[in-house]
Amino acid sequence: MSLIRTIDQFCAHVRVSANGTRLENLEPDLRLAEREKLRPVLGGALHNDLSALSDADIDADLADPASVRGGLLRLVHEALANLALLAYLPLNQLQINDGAIYVISGGSRPFQWQIDQLAANLRRKGYNALEAVLAYLEAHAGAFPAWPTSAAAGQARELLIRPATEFTRHYDIGDSRLTYQALLPVMRKIERFDLEATLSAEYLLELKTQLVAGTVTPDNQVVLDNYLRPALAHLVVAKAVNEVGLSFNGAAVELNMYRPDDANGKEADASLGELLKLKASQACDDGVVYLTKLSRYLNGRASATRYATYFASSAYVNPDAPRRVVRQEATSPTYSFFG
C-alpha cells in the first residue's frame, strides 16, 4: 500500500477529477514512484516507519498544521502524486485487453505538445518536492531519528554541493532537482579527478567527514563556500555538456538535445553545437580559475595548526620555496630545469 491512501490525498497535489479517477488505477505507479524515487531519499527505516502508519494516523497528521510528521507527509504526497501521474500518463491514453490495445476515445484529444508540457510540469514538481523532503528532514532531523543515521542521509550529506539550490548559487540550474540528479555522476567524477589532485585525498576526506557529521570548521567552511563549491559546479557543467547529452536506454545510445528552432534543422544544430562548445569552454575556464585560487589560498595559510591535513599532504606547496626555472637552449629542442 502506498503512503497516499485516498484519492482526496492525491488530488490535494494534482488536480485530477476525484469523481472520474480511481486510486486503484494509480496504485501501481504510486508504489513504483515510492520504491524508485522516495525510498532512496528517506532511507529504508524511515520509509518503513511511515508505511506502518494507519490511515487514521495519516489523516490526523495531515489535518494538524503543527504536526512535524504531517509536514513531511504533505511533501511526500506532493512528490508521489506528481511522479506517479507522470508514470501513469502513457497508459492513461490507452485501453488494454486480452485481444488488443486501443486508444481511449471520447471527448477532444489534447495536442501532443500539451501532453509534453504536462509531463514536464509533473516531472519538475515531483523532483523539486523530493528536494523539499530532504531539506525538511535536515531541518527536523530530531523528529525523525531513523533518518540522520541512515545510509541515505550519509550519502546526501557527503556531497560537496547539496542540494540543487546550493548548486544554483554557483551555476544556474534553475534550482532543478532533476538537473541536479543528472549531474551527480559527473560531480563524483570531478571530485576524484580534479579536486582530489588539488586538495589531496586526505584533505578531501576530512571535508566529507565533517559534512556528514555536520561539524565543518569555520576555516573549512570558507574553503567550501568561496572556492571549492564554485570550482566544482563550473567543472561539472563543463564536463556534463557532453556526458549528460548522451544516455543509454538499454538498447542504444540516445542523444538528448533540445532544439529551440525545429524549423531550421541543420542550421539550428550547427549553431547549438557551437553554443554548447562555448558554454563548456567558459565553464571549464572559470572552474580552473577557482581551483587555482583555492590552491593559492590553502598554500598561503596552511600550517601545522591550520589546514593541518592539507599542510601534511603531498598537495601542499610552500609559497616561499624557490620556483623551478625552465630554459630552452637556442640550439636545442629540449628543456632544462633548474632549482
PyMOL commands that set and color helices and strands:
alter all, ss='L'
color gray80, all
select helices_A, chain A and resi 7-11+23-42+44-51+55-63+68-92+112-139+141-143+151-157+164-170+177-199+201-213+218-243+262-301+308-311
alter helices_A, ss='H'
color red, helices_A
select strands_A, chain A and resi 94-96+101-103+246-248+253-255+325-328+335-338
alter strands_A, ss='S'
color yellow, strands_A
deselect
rebuild
show_as cartoon
